[in-house]
């Protein structure tokens, strides 16, 4: 039997999860890379909660297990809610942010996410693009990754046009 009241464990787990989720969504969107913010949060909190339970920081193992279940439950619930309630989808899963359009960097959007030209060019090179003029569109996705749509090679564009 848990030594800490079940409601207290649930409320603490809920408050920590929601606070960290909001903080990571606002502050660390671009640093999360290929792991989604929600995924990163769940991994960190589960690791911490289960470590505390195993190390004896909690008085009983059920305390730690309830906290882990609370964290997993909130993660599932937020995913479920974002899927079933379209209005909330933008809150939980931000839409892509356009960073490059028709070979031009959108500096206002870059400033919004604190992305320097050097960082953007580095991400473009990772995807095989060495000149921003080759980029039709580049987006920062909701999970922090940058996706790139390039123009077709010049030869293909010319052969597809009628009369060329």
Buried (B, 14 or more C-beta within 10 A) or exposed (E): EBEBEEEEBBEBBBEBBEEBBEEBBEEEBBEBEEEBBBEBBBEEBBEBBBEBBEEEEBEBEBBBBBBBBBBBBBBEEBBEEBEEEEEEBEEBBBEBBEBBBEBEBBEEBBEEBEBEEEBBBEBBEEEEBEEBEBBEBBBBBBBBBBEBEBBEEEEEEEEEEEEE
